[in-house]
Amino acid sequence: MNNSKIFFCKIFFGNLILFSLILLFSLTAPAHFREKFMLGIDVLESNKFLDLTKKNVGILTNSGARNCQGRPTLNIFLERNEFQLKAVFFPEHEIGNRLTFDDALSINEKHPQVAVAIPFSDKGEKIFDEEQLKKRGIEVYHTHTPNRRSPDLSWLEGLDVVVIDLQDIGIRYYTYSASMLHMMSACFNKGIEVMILDRPNPLGNYIGGPLIHKNYLSFLGMIEGEPLFHGMTIAEKARYVKMRKKDFEMQCQCGAKDCYHSAFCSARNLEKGKLTVIKMRGWHRQKTLTQLGLYDNDSSIALSPHIQDVASIFDYAIISLATLVNNGSIGFLTMVKLPQSQRFFQYISTVLPVTEVLNKVKKECPDTKGCTLTPINCNGQDYLELSVDDISKTTPALLSLIFIAQAQEWVSKRDWEDFEKMFSSTQSPQSTSVSTNTSSSKVTLIRTGNHQRNFEALTLKQQDALRRMKWDRLTKLQKEQFRKHMGDEEMIDKLFNGELIDIDYFNEKWKNAAIKFHNETKKYYLY
């Protein structure tokens, strides 16, 4: 056999083997690997909206809800004639008159008591604005205002079904799932069907972080015992609430007569309420949004003002707990957007010493490979650049714990100066005598210019008092917001009492609680 025949034989049999392997994989691989990926809205479209035929429909959606081709769900609904679109409900961050981003920020800064939603659909195909919808005879309602979180029952009159298409990000206090639960409660009380068009959980199957205590339930956490990272898709969370057969209740906590935060649905109404889920196709929990081609840097579709792309979701998952009170008085990290950065969370500034934070991260979680913290300096200010490449290889809850613990241990210049002002002192060029109400002893502090060294000279009670002072100077609203976000009562008590945080203890506590929550919720999984 000459060389040319040998060559062609090798090519033939090589291709045959490759074809056989591909065929074998296509026959044996799980269905979600073989199927073409489709969001809930794509599946509904492919079924020609059969489940909505001849019905009066309302829809809860926003700019970030789009099909796999990037078309807004609302625009798709407006083009259909199989049903009558009667009402549109907008959640947080969605407004009809499209202010520019800078204008909205300016209004929020000058008038903080006025909650101005920031438009974020400024790229790609625009959704219909409020005036256009009203001209077509469609009612427009905002379910998230300063005094409202729940839809008024009168808004639902004449509707047969309310469709919900919102992209959750797998984090407890991201408000879109709460808007969904309030809408479910209202619809089931009125005997109206709820249809949810499902979307991926960007964090996949990751569950962890502090659980919400019943005393701190609010719109930022509506399910007792839910961890910060819940591991469910938005439709799976709906199934979990509906099928547990427990009363679903969220009382208004602001105390105002015109407050509509409350939501209540009896177990009986939950059980008999009709919930229709349009599942995705071709999705499994190991597929990231980037792999699916959704919400990446090229698509330019933001989910909300600060969640601009997939990387922002991952960054937010890691630093969100460490930015809950970001006025600098506690030493938590502060989110900033530098002029040269296109992402909101690409950089995180800190009043904590950058070197100490990095050393603590390396010591406590050396195996974290999916993210990188890089010290940089910009205009004389130290920053940490946070880059997350693979959320499955990071430990978001542990990293947040490290930031919080480091904030407790570190004393900023402002902390030290405020601490000195709290107590009467006899000052001299060389020393300062400081006494506290927590100890009768007085400590002489040599002014070395190193406030951390001065801190170490204090008694343990005085150190606790200084750390507690950082929390005491927060406003009542700031403290309330922190409690609702954090959720863990034990952690909150320790922080507010000025105690140091045991990283290993809380990390283990949150891990075990997450396992328990996963075992309870996995029966409601759809994928």
Salt bridges, closest charged atoms under 4 A:
GLU79 OE2 - ARG71 NH2 2.82
GLU82 OE2 - ARG80 NH2 2.62
GLU92 OE2 - HIS93 NE2 3.68
GLU92 OE1 - HIS144 NE2 3.76
GLU94 OE2 - ARG98 NH1 3.00
GLU125 OE2 - ARG71 NH2 2.95
GLU130 OE2 - LYS134 NZ 3.31
GLU130 OE1 - HIS142 NE2 2.93
GLU157 OE2 - LYS190 NZ 2.58
ASP165 OD1 - ARG199 NE 2.59
ASP168 OD2 - HIS230 NE2 3.06
GLU193 OE1 - LYS55 NZ 3.11
GLU226 OE2 - LYS237 NZ 2.68
GLU236 OE1 - ARG285 NH2 2.37
ASP315 OD2 - ARG343 NH2 2.05
GLU409 OE2 - LYS360 NZ 3.69
ASP415 OD2 - LYS470 NZ 3.95
ASP415 OD1 - ARG473 NH2 2.31
ASP418 OD2 - ARG414 NE 3.37
ASP418 OD2 - ARG473 NH1 2.56
GLU420 OE2 - ARG447 NH2 3.54
ASP464 OD1 - ARG467 NH2 2.54
GLU480 OE2 - LYS484 NZ 2.90
ASP488 OD2 - LYS509 NZ 3.13
GLU489 OE1 - HIS213 NE2 3.16
GLU490 OE1 - LYS509 NZ 2.88
GLU499 OE1 - LYS494 NZ 3.20
